[in-house]
Amino acid sequence: MANLMQRSLPLTTTRTPVLQFLRFRGKINIQRPKEPHYERARVVAVTQPKYPELPKARSCFQTRAERTKEQLENPYNEIIAREVRNWLNHSQLVAIFHLNSITADEIFRVRVQLHKQNLHLKSYGRKIIDQAVTGTPYEAIMPLFHSNHCIVFSPNQQQIGALLKITRRVPQMVLLGGIVEKTLLSRNELMAYAQMPNLQGAQAQLVQTLNLAAGQLVQHLQTHQANLVQVLDVHAKGNGDTNTNTTETADES
């Protein structure tokens, strides 16, 4: 009976399909997919939608310099530029440093130490520095501001020794150059200037040199006179001894 029902009702039997899915390709590269077949690529190109081209703005055809020139200057930058120019005009010592990676706490400690020595640490943008020194005698310092930097101002040029002593303990600050009494100096020239004595010491050395030259001149002028006096003194002593010997001989006779 069961066989008769299976034969009459074939849908009641369950059969597993003999199928086996195989994959003969490697990992699919989504970023760089394989180029499609020529026919498929042609169909994709034909069915690619075309959108109407948007009208181009006139600014797209302008150069970057022209677009930048049309921008309005920030009046606050002019105020800061005047401040920088005032620092440069009224400072006898200006030191420019390249600033490497440094924390805010470290730069604050350096600022406090410099302030105790009447040294003022400042930092400005390159655009402001360019606006401040353009058309001034300080325009030659612009190549020193191509990277992160800081500037130290002081009304006393004799503080160069204290400045180098403080910054020597901060390796993140690299000295590039500076201005001393309106004269641009390199790093080596600043180091040599720091080794020079102060004004009072230089004046004392000058006075000593002048006195030494005057003393040598007087000594050279009196040399011949002293030699003549010495010769005459020896000659007079020799004549006196001769006369004494003659008198003694006469008395004995």
ZAMAR-625555 format. One record per residue: x, y, z of N, C-alpha, C, CB in turn. Coordinates in steps of 0.001 Angstrom, whole numbers, padded with zeros to 6 digits. Glycine has a CB too. Layout:
<sites>
((X,Y,Z),(X,Y,Z),(X,Y,Z),(X,Y,Z))
...
</sites>
This chain:
<sites>
((000819,-001214,000000),(000000,000000,000000),(000849,001258,000000),(-000924,000009,001201))
((001927,001215,000790),(002830,002363,000849),(003519,002575,-000497),(003878,002168,001959))
((003937,001514,-001117),(004578,001645,-002425),(003610,002195,-003452),(005126,000300,-002892))
((002358,001744,-003361),(001350,002239,-004300),(001112,003724,-004116),(000041,001480,-004129))
((001114,004199,-002844),(000917,005639,-002591),(002126,006448,-003085),(000686,005898,-001074))
((003343,005937,-002898),(004513,006664,-003372),(004532,006769,-004886),(005781,005993,-002887))
((004099,005702,-005544),(004076,005745,-007004),(002980,006663,-007523),(003887,004347,-007568))
((001854,006673,-006815),(000764,007531,-007269),(000962,008990,-006861),(-000552,007023,-006721))
((001650,009210,-005777),(001928,010586,-005300),(003440,010826,-005256),(001300,010825,-003879))
((004072,011176,-006375),(005551,011357,-006367),(005990,012589,-005598),(006078,011453,-007793))
((005062,013553,-005391),(005475,014771,-004686),(005709,014535,-003213),(004440,015851,-004860))
((005219,013457,-002714),(005395,013200,-001281),(006800,012759,-000938),(004418,012156,-000818))
((007551,012339,-001905),(008932,011894,-001623),(009865,013106,-001641),(009407,010817,-002671))
((010845,013108,-000790),(011850,014186,-000695),(013149,013680,-001277),(012056,014659,000786))
((013663,014454,-002168),(014937,014117,-002801),(015897,015294,-002654),(014735,013753,-004301))
((017132,015033,-002271),(018179,016060,-002126),(018801,016329,-003481),(019272,015618,-001103))
((018789,017574,-003941),(019394,017871,-005246),(020889,017649,-005214),(019092,019308,-005667))
((021402,017110,-006262),(022846,016847,-006349),(023506,018096,-006927),(023157,015569,-007238))
((023726,019077,-006065),(024376,020318,-006464),(025535,020620,-005517),(023363,021486,-006477))
((026631,021151,-006052),(027791,021504,-005249),(028362,022822,-005796),(028871,020354,-005272))
((028315,023837,-004950),(028790,025160,-005360),(030303,025231,-005160),(028071,026291,-004553))
((030992,025615,-006200),(032453,025743,-006171),(032843,027176,-006521),(033122,024738,-007156))
((033931,027600,-005952),(034442,028954,-006204),(035887,028829,-006664),(034331,029867,-004922))
((036100,029248,-007880),(037426,029090,-008476),(038228,030389,-008505),(037293,028553,-009876))
((037730,031479,-007887),(038457,032747,-007860),(038961,033038,-006458),(037565,033896,-008353))
((039911,033921,-006389),(040427,034330,-005095),(039555,035407,-004465),(041852,034828,-005233))
((040190,036195,-003582),(039468,037254,-002890),(039135,038384,-003862),(040293,037788,-001702))
((037894,038858,-003782),(037449,039919,-004677),(038036,041245,-004205),(035896,039988,-004734))
((038651,041960,-005120),(039226,043276,-004827),(038174,044326,-005136),(040537,043532,-005652))
((037632,044928,-004097),(036580,045920,-004280),(037149,047245,-004750),(035804,046117,-002989))
((038327,047625,-004252),(038904,048915,-004611),(039391,048935,-006062),(040056,049251,-003670))
((039924,047829,-006530),(040410,047742,-007914),(039750,046544,-008600),(041973,047614,-007956))
((038516,046688,-008974),(037828,045538,-009594),(038402,045221,-010976),(036315,045818,-009712))
((038206,044005,-011387),(038678,043558,-012691),(037890,044238,-013797),(038569,042034,-012816))
((038577,044579,-014874),(037911,045242,-015986),(036867,044301,-016609),(038948,045691,-017050))
((035664,044807,-016879),(034616,043939,-017456),(034928,043563,-018905),(033246,044639,-017388))
((034177,042637,-019398),(034314,042225,-020794),(033974,043393,-021713),(033405,041011,-021101))
((034499,043319,-022934),(034309,044440,-023865),(032837,044717,-024106),(035004,044157,-025195))
((032047,043673,-024297),(030624,043865,-024563),(029927,044487,-023359),(029962,042531,-024927))
((030257,043998,-022189),(029629,044556,-020993),(030069,045993,-020764),(029963,043705,-019768))
((031359,046274,-020976),(031848,047646,-020809),(031156,048592,-021785),(033372,047703,-021008))
((030888,048121,-023000),(030206,048969,-023968),(028768,049243,-023541),(030232,048324,-025351))
((028107,048234,-023004),(026736,048432,-022522),(026716,049402,-021339),(026103,047080,-022116))
((027690,049277,-020415),(027749,050177,-019260),(028014,051607,-019701),(028833,049721,-018275))
((028882,051779,-020704),(029173,053120,-021193),(027971,053745,-021878),(030346,053086,-022146))
((027209,052931,-022591),(026029,053469,-023283),(024938,053854,-022291),(025483,052445,-024290))
((024785,053046,-021267),(023727,053303,-020279),(024144,054287,-019190),(023303,052005,-019638))
((025345,054865,-019273),(025799,055832,-018266),(024991,057110,-018397),(027316,056129,-018417))
((024362,057597,-017331),(023540,058803,-017440),(024390,060047,-017669),(022695,058979,-016186))
((023848,060991,-018389),(024508,062262,-018666),(023679,063380,-018042),(024688,062486,-020205))
((024315,064103,-017149),(023643,065197,-016449),(024005,066523,-017122),(024034,065217,-014938))
((023144,067470,-017097),(023462,068780,-017701),(024595,069458,-016945),(022215,069696,-017713))
((025520,070045,-017656),(026687,070693,-017062),(026267,071992,-016393),(027774,070959,-018128))
((026732,072147,-015160),(026398,073345,-014407),(027167,074536,-014942),(026688,073148,-012922))
((026597,075725,-014869),(027333,076921,-015339),(028542,077185,-014451),(026405,078170,-015357))
((029666,077475,-015076),(030907,077713,-014353),(030939,079146,-013831),(032126,077438,-015256))
((031386,079250,-012590),(031521,080586,-012006),(032760,081263,-012559),(031588,080515,-010462))
((032712,082585,-012566),(033840,083332,-013120),(035077,083196,-012241),(033472,084806,-013282))
((034896,082948,-010932),(036040,082840,-010037),(036862,081582,-010297),(035572,082857,-008602))
((036240,080592,-010984),(036990,079362,-011248),(038150,079599,-012213),(036061,078292,-011812))
((038027,080629,-013051),(039065,080905,-014036),(040118,081871,-013515),(038447,081460,-015293))
((039983,082351,-012271),(040957,083258,-011699),(042047,082464,-010981),(040276,084245,-010734))
((043227,083021,-010977),(044336,082385,-010283),(044192,082581,-008776),(045681,082950,-010776))
((044960,081804,-008066),(044908,081909,-006607),(045378,083280,-006136),(045761,080812,-005963))
((046380,083830,-006820),(046873,085154,-006430),(045800,086227,-006629),(048129,085512,-007236))
((045049,086131,-007727),(044006,087124,-007963),(042887,087005,-006935),(043441,086974,-009372))
((042501,085767,-006595),(041448,085611,-005602),(041907,086080,-004228),(040999,084160,-005535))
((043195,085834,-003901),(043717,086268,-002604),(043823,087780,-002535),(045083,085639,-002339))
((044152,088410,-003665),(044316,089856,-003679),(042994,090564,-003423),(044902,090309,-005007))
((041923,089954,-003827),(040626,090586,-003654),(040118,090506,-002224),(039630,089958,-004575))
((040722,089645,-001398),(040274,089532,-000019),(040637,090786,000767),(040883,088294,000642))
((039776,091176,001661),(039995,092361,002472),(041000,092047,003578),(038663,092871,003070))
((041870,092995,003839),(042853,092816,004890),(042182,092961,006252),(044005,093827,004738))
((042613,092096,007165),(042066,092146,008516),(042685,093325,009260),(042329,090812,009275))
((041896,094252,009784),(042490,095404,010497),(043220,094995,011765),(041410,096416,010848))
((042833,093865,012349),(043538,093415,013561),(044978,093026,013243),(042802,092222,014203))
((045209,092463,012042),(046577,092134,011640),(047437,093386,011532),(046575,091386,010306))
((046856,094475,011088),(047595,095727,011000),(047984,096227,012395),(046761,096789,010266))
((047109,096033,013364),(047430,096445,014737),(048587,095620,015288),(046195,096302,015650))
((048531,094304,015084),(049613,093442,015563),(050917,093739,014811),(049227,091953,015399))
((050818,094059,013523),(052022,094389,012750),(052675,095657,013286),(051679,094561,011257))
((051860,096638,013676),(052430,097851,014283),(053099,097535,015615),(051339,098916,014485))
((052529,096608,016358),(053159,096198,017621),(054520,095550,017369),(052243,095221,018389))
((054602,094673,016374),(055883,094035,016038),(056900,095085,015596),(055689,092975,014923))
((056467,096026,014763),(057366,097076,014301),(057852,097938,015466),(056669,097948,013254))
((056995,098185,016443),(057383,098957,017623),(058415,098200,018462),(056148,099285,018476))
((058226,096867,018609),(059215,096069,019327),(060567,096110,018626),(058737,094623,019462))
((060568,096025,017311),(061826,096030,016557),(062535,097383,016655),(061562,095684,015087))
((061781,098460,016649),(062384,099793,016665),(062928,100167,018037),(061370,100825,016223))
((062346,099633,019103),(062727,100042,020451),(063476,098952,021207),(061503,100444,021230))
((063954,097946,020531),(064716,096875,021177),(066151,096905,020674),(064070,095487,020907))
((067085,096881,021624),(068502,096827,021269),(068973,095402,020980),(069337,097426,022386))
((068184,094432,021431),(068525,093024,021202),(067283,092287,020733),(069103,092364,022492))
((067381,091630,019570),(066298,090818,019016),(066899,089473,018623),(065605,091526,017781))
((066436,088405,019246),(066927,087055,018962),(065798,086226,018368),(067487,086379,020247))
((066075,085539,017259),(065077,084736,016547),(065436,083265,016733),(065014,085116,015017))
((064454,082483,017188),(064663,081064,017483),(063718,080224,016633),(064445,080772,018993))
((064223,079059,016213),(063356,078029,015643),(062804,077199,016785),(064121,077132,014613))
((061496,077014,016819),(060837,076353,017940),(060408,074952,017519),(059616,077177,018431))
((061024,073943,018124),(060630,072559,017889),(059438,072201,018769),(061810,071602,018158))
((059059,070917,018755),(057918,070477,019537),(058190,070710,021022),(057610,068992,019264))
((057295,071458,021672),(057463,071826,023077),(056083,071978,023699),(058296,073144,023229))
((055973,071625,024968),(054692,071720,025652),(054442,073150,026121),(054643,070750,026841))
((053182,073428,026448),(052815,074766,026916),(053438,075068,028274),(051294,074902,026998))
((053570,074068,029133),(054182,074295,030444),(055657,074658,030313),(054026,073053,031324))
((056358,074002,029408),(057778,074312,029216),(057970,075713,028654),(058426,073288,028286))
((057163,076087,027691),(057306,077431,027119),(056916,078491,028136),(056448,077575,025851))
((055990,078186,029046),(055618,079134,030098),(056764,079325,031080),(054363,078654,030838))
((057433,078239,031453),(058577,078367,032359),(059697,079171,031716),(059093,076985,032768))
((059948,078950,030454),(060980,079730,029762),(060585,081197,029701),(061216,079184,028341))
((059309,081483,029468),(058846,082867,029395),(059035,083578,030743),(057364,082912,028969))
((058775,082868,031829),(058945,083465,033158),(060420,083743,033437),(058361,082540,034248))
((061292,082803,033130),(062718,083006,033354),(063258,084170,032527),(063486,081733,033025))
((062807,084287,031293),(063257,085394,030456),(062705,086718,030960),(062840,085170,029004))
((061471,086720,031447),(060886,087967,031945),(061643,088488,033163),(059411,087759,032298))
((062184,087601,033989),(062966,088038,035154),(064243,088748,034731),(063310,086843,036044))
((064748,088468,033548),(065967,089096,033031),(065651,090247,032063),(066838,088047,032328))
((064413,090743,032099),(063972,091825,031210),(064062,091409,029740),(064816,093089,031449))
((063697,090150,029486),(063637,089601,028138),(062192,089172,027878),(064637,088395,027960))
((061678,089517,026720),(060266,089294,026414),(060150,088315,025245),(059550,090637,026082))
((059490,087182,025508),(059302,086130,024498),(057976,086354,023783),(059341,084710,025148))
((058019,086446,022435),(056831,086688,021627),(056800,085684,020479),(056808,088149,021088))
((055602,085512,019926),(055423,084626,018781),(054332,085211,017894),(055062,083171,019234))
((054648,085381,016600),(053712,085964,015640),(053701,085094,014385),(054100,087445,015296))
((052632,085252,013605),(052530,084538,012348),(053420,085140,011273),(051103,084522,011882))
((053728,084334,010257),(054621,084796,009196),(053999,085944,008401),(054968,083639,008259))
((052674,085900,008204),(052010,086963,007465),(052113,088295,008201),(050548,086607,007225))
((051977,088267,009521),(052084,089495,010315),(053520,090012,010296),(051622,089247,011771))
((054503,089102,010398),(055909,089528,010342),(056206,090169,008989),(056862,088326,010590))
((055698,089565,007922),(055912,090121,006582),(055294,091499,006464),(055329,089194,005514))
((054105,091670,007022),(053441,092969,006976),(054166,094000,007835),(051995,092836,007434))
((054851,093556,008881),(055526,094488,009784),(056874,094954,009242),(055721,093844,011138))
((057622,094074,008574),(058987,094418,008154),(059081,094852,006702),(059897,093245,008373))
((058003,094771,005935),(058052,095183,004534),(058311,096680,004439),(056742,094817,003810))
((059337,097052,003678),(059687,098454,003515),(060489,099024,004658),(058464,099250,003343))
((061019,098194,005554),(061828,098639,006684),(063228,098039,006576),(061163,098243,008030))
((064175,098519,007371),(065518,097920,007339),(065573,096484,007842),(066454,098750,008153))
((064490,095994,008432),(064480,094633,008971),(063931,093619,007975),(063663,094587,010246))
((063788,093985,006730),(063199,093092,005740),(064071,091869,005474),(062960,093840,004447))
((065354,091938,005820),(066268,090813,005559),(066045,089631,006493),(067698,091275,005682))
((065244,089788,007552),(065029,088679,008486),(063883,087772,008057),(064756,089216,009876))
((063201,088069,006971),(062056,087273,006554),(062400,085815,006262),(061438,087889,005343))
((063567,085463,005668),(063868,084042,005437),(063970,083201,006711),(065151,083927,004681))
((064044,083819,007890),(064139,083070,009133),(062783,082638,009684),(064854,083889,010156))
((061697,083003,008995),(060356,082745,009530),(059569,081774,008651),(059585,084056,009669))
((060231,080805,008044),(059536,079841,007199),(058941,078687,007998),(060480,079301,006154))
((059268,078565,009269),(058758,077472,010088),(058319,078030,011434),(059830,076358,010271))
((057993,077126,012347),(057566,077550,013673),(058705,078280,014377),(057098,076342,014508))
((058409,079418,014967),(059464,080282,015494),(058960,081030,016716),(059950,081274,014419))
((059894,081703,017373),(059593,082630,018462),(060685,083696,018480),(059497,081884,019848))
((060350,084861,019039),(061263,086011,019044),(061429,086491,020480),(060732,087167,018127))
((062637,086894,020828),(062941,087439,022147),(063421,088871,021960),(064015,086572,022896))
((062771,089816,022656),(063118,091237,022589),(063689,091677,023932),(061877,092101,022210))
((064624,092622,023870),(065202,093182,025091),(065704,094596,024803),(066360,092282,025628))
((065454,095540,025725),(065980,096905,025519),(067459,097041,025839),(065208,097883,026364))
((068088,095992,026390),(069493,096023,026767),(070228,094915,026035),(069665,095879,028298))
((071173,095298,025184),(071909,094301,024410),(072885,093501,025260),(072654,094973,023286))
((073172,093966,026493),(074085,093231,027361),(073450,091975,027948),(074562,094126,028476))
((072143,091784,027718),(071460,090597,028230),(071628,089378,027333),(069998,090888,028404))
((072487,089473,026317),(072690,088349,025407),(073286,087152,026144),(073599,088761,024242))
((074138,087406,027134),(074715,086308,027906),(073654,085566,028714),(075799,086833,028835))
((072760,086335,029377),(071683,085702,030151),(070725,084950,029239),(070913,086753,030964))
((070469,085495,028054),(069577,084826,027100),(070144,083476,026662),(069344,085718,025872))
((071409,083440,026309),(072029,082186,025882),(072121,081186,027029),(073418,082452,025312))
((072319,081682,028244),(072400,080790,029396),(071053,080121,029663),(072864,081561,030637))
((069952,080857,029489),(068617,080292,029749),(068224,079332,028628),(067557,081421,029886))
((068431,079740,027386),(068013,078902,026257),(068906,077690,026059),(067993,079718,024991))
((070091,077691,026649),(070961,076509,026541),(070334,075308,027248),(072357,076805,027137))
((069497,075566,028245),(068830,074477,028965),(067524,074060,028301),(068562,074890,030400))
((067178,074679,027174),(065950,074338,026449),(066351,073917,025039),(064934,075551,026419))
((066571,072638,024780),(067032,072210,023446),(065991,072404,022360),(067435,070760,023483))
((064715,072622,022727),(063686,072832,021703),(063812,074196,021026),(062302,072697,022322))
((064545,075123,021634),(064739,076456,021058),(066106,076513,020401),(064600,077567,022141))
((066133,076671,019087),(067368,076688,018303),(067591,078109,017800),(067305,075668,017109))
((068706,078707,018183),(069015,080077,017788),(069357,080135,016306),(070176,080637,018628))
((068698,081040,015567),(068945,081209,014138),(069744,082469,013833),(067634,081246,013389))
((069491,083530,014541),(070157,084812,014298),(069510,085872,015153),(070095,085207,012802))
((069897,087111,014913),(069331,088189,015710),(069772,089546,015208),(069716,088028,017159))
((069289,090563,015907),(069600,091950,015591),(070126,092597,016863),(068346,092717,015031))
((071318,093164,016796),(071936,093850,017917),(072278,095263,017472),(073203,093093,018423))
((071620,096241,018093),(071849,097652,017779),(071687,097912,016279),(073254,098083,018242))
((070542,097456,015744),(070161,097674,014342),(071063,096945,013345),(070180,099152,014038))
((071832,095965,013810),(072741,095209,012945),(072340,093741,012962),(074221,095380,013397))
((072141,093167,011787),(071759,091764,011677),(072990,090888,011877),(071095,091475,010306))
((072893,089941,012818),(074000,089048,013149),(073549,087608,013004),(074519,089314,014579))
((074487,086753,012628),(074209,085324,012538),(074352,084683,013920),(075157,084641,011517))
((074134,083377,013958),(074228,082678,015242),(075652,082720,015793),(073767,081222,015091))
((076641,082464,014953),(078031,082481,015420),(078447,083876,015860),(078970,081979,014322))
((077979,084892,015155),(078313,086266,015549),(077670,086629,016874),(077872,087254,014471))
((076466,086137,017135),(075837,086379,018435),(076604,085682,019555),(074379,085903,018420))
((077075,084463,019289),(077864,083754,020300),(079167,084495,020592),(078164,082316,019837))
((079799,085022,019534),(081033,085794,019741),(080755,087105,020469),(081716,086081,018397))
((079623,087720,020156),(079263,088980,020829),(079009,088759,022316),(078016,089603,020174))
((078478,087596,022673),(078229,087307,024082),(079525,087135,024865),(077376,086058,024216))
((080607,086710,024192),(081893,086532,024862),(082647,087842,025049),(082746,085568,024083))
((082211,088894,024409),(082891,090185,024533),(082591,090811,025890),(082464,091138,023395))
((083544,091591,026454),(083279,092253,027743),(082271,093380,027572),(084587,092804,028351))
((081766,093864,028694),(080802,094960,028633),(081490,096265,028294),(080052,095092,029954))
((080739,097346,028246),(081279,098633,027818),(082330,099154,028789),(080159,099650,027673))
((082072,099016,030100),(083042,099500,031086),(084356,098727,030988),(082466,099382,032506))
((084257,097410,030804),(085473,096619,030665),(086260,096967,029420),(085136,095162,030650))
((085546,097196,028301),(086228,097582,027068),(086890,098954,027219),(085238,097595,025889))
((086230,099889,027901),(086835,101201,028127),(088077,101094,029007),(085819,102152,028768))
((088028,100240,030030),(089209,100058,030882),(090375,099465,030087),(088870,099148,032080))
((090077,098488,029213),(091139,097921,028379),(091714,098963,027422),(090609,096723,027587))
((090866,099826,026875),(091356,100868,025975),(092245,101859,026703),(090191,101599,025327))
((091819,102271,027902),(092648,103204,028682),(093980,102567,029052),(091907,103650,029957))
((093972,101301,029409),(095214,100611,029748),(096141,100524,028544),(094917,099213,030282))
((095571,100246,027368),(096398,100182,026160),(096994,101543,025821),(095574,099667,024979))
((096197,102600,025943),(096710,103947,025662),(097790,104347,026657),(095573,104970,025693))
((097597,104040,027928),(098618,104375,028932),(099898,103574,028696),(098084,104110,030356))
((099740,102319,028275),(100926,101503,027995),(101712,102068,026825),(100526,100054,027705))
((101006,102502,025783),(101709,103093,024640),(102396,104393,025021),(100741,103339,023488))
((101739,105230,025834),(102364,106490,026264),(103582,106221,027145),(101347,107367,027023))
((103466,105233,028042),(104610,104908,028895),(105794,104390,028097),(104211,103883,029934))
((105511,103559,027099),(106601,103059,026248),(107240,104195,025457),(106080,101974,025284))
((106452,105147,024995),(107007,106286,024248),(107922,107124,025130),(105876,107164,023683))
((107473,107412,026358),(108320,108188,027278),(109598,107420,027609),(107548,108521,028579))
((109482,106127,027794),(110661,105316,028109),(111653,105323,026960),(110253,103880,028434))
((111145,105239,025711),(112046,105260,024552),(112707,106627,024397),(111280,104898,023270))
((111983,107707,024671),(112575,109038,024561),(113637,109290,025632),(111491,110095,024657))
((113492,108697,026793),(114445,108917,027879),(115581,107905,027886),(113731,108874,029200))
((115554,106941,026961),(116591,105905,026965),(117976,106494,026700),(116271,104834,025920))
((118079,107324,025651),(119400,107886,025295),(119912,108802,026398),(119323,108666,023960))
((119024,109608,026973),(119467,110477,028059),(119940,109677,029265),(118346,111416,028469))
((119228,108637,029579),(119651,107818,030724),(120984,107124,030448),(118575,106770,031058))
((121163,106642,029221),(122445,106011,028874),(123593,107018,028959),(122381,105404,027457))
((123349,108260,028492),(124394,109290,028540),(124747,109642,029977),(123944,110550,027788))
((123753,109784,030822),(124011,110097,032236),(124789,108964,032899),(122683,110348,032993))
((124417,107735,032564),(125114,106591,033147),(126567,106540,032703),(124412,105295,032770))
((126839,106807,031422),(128215,106805,030916),(129034,107912,031563),(128228,106968,029389))
((128405,109127,031660),(129121,110236,032289),(129395,109955,033759),(128326,111532,032145))
((128453,109320,034435),(128655,108984,035843),(129809,107997,036007),(127368,108400,036444))
((129863,106995,035110),(130966,106026,035172),(132284,106710,034868),(130733,104862,034189))
((132264,107610,033865),(133492,108336,033514),(133948,109238,034646),(133280,109164,032248))
((132988,109896,035308),(133362,110771,036435),(133915,109953,037584),(132154,111598,036913))
((133329,108797,037871),(133848,107955,038933),(135234,107446,038595),(132913,106793,039193))
((135492,107172,037288),(136821,106704,036889),(137870,107790,037052),(136800,106222,035447))
((137559,109038,036689),(138508,110152,036873),(138759,110412,038351),(137979,111434,036198))
((137742,110278,039167),(137922,110488,040608),(138842,109446,041205),(136578,110460,041325))
((138709,108204,040805),(139593,107155,041313),(141030,107378,040859),(139106,105780,040853))
((141235,107857,039643),(142588,108125,039126),(143253,109250,039917),(142536,108493,037623))
((142493,110313,040186),(143036,111429,040955),(143369,110996,042371),(142050,112596,040979))
((142594,110153,042940),(142862,109672,044304),(144132,108843,044334),(141679,108844,044835))
((144321,107990,043384),(145539,107177,043306),(146773,108050,043109),(145431,106159,042165))
((146677,109092,042299),(147824,109998,042070),(148192,110732,043322),(147519,111002,040965))
((147199,111175,044073),(147458,111921,045330),(148125,111007,046344),(146136,112504,045923))
((147642,109774,046463),(148247,108850,047404),(149690,108548,047050),(147454,107572,047460))
((149992,108424,045766),(151374,108158,045322),(152283,109338,045662),(151414,107879,043795))
((151767,110548,045490),(152576,111776,045785),(152840,111884,047277),(151843,113072,045285))
((151882,111536,048073),(152083,111616,049514),(153131,110601,049982),(150756,111384,050247))
((153095,109442,049399),(154085,108432,049784),(155492,108869,049404),(153761,107087,049127))
((155631,109557,048335),(156951,110017,047913),(157456,111109,048863),(156904,110542,046456))
</sites>
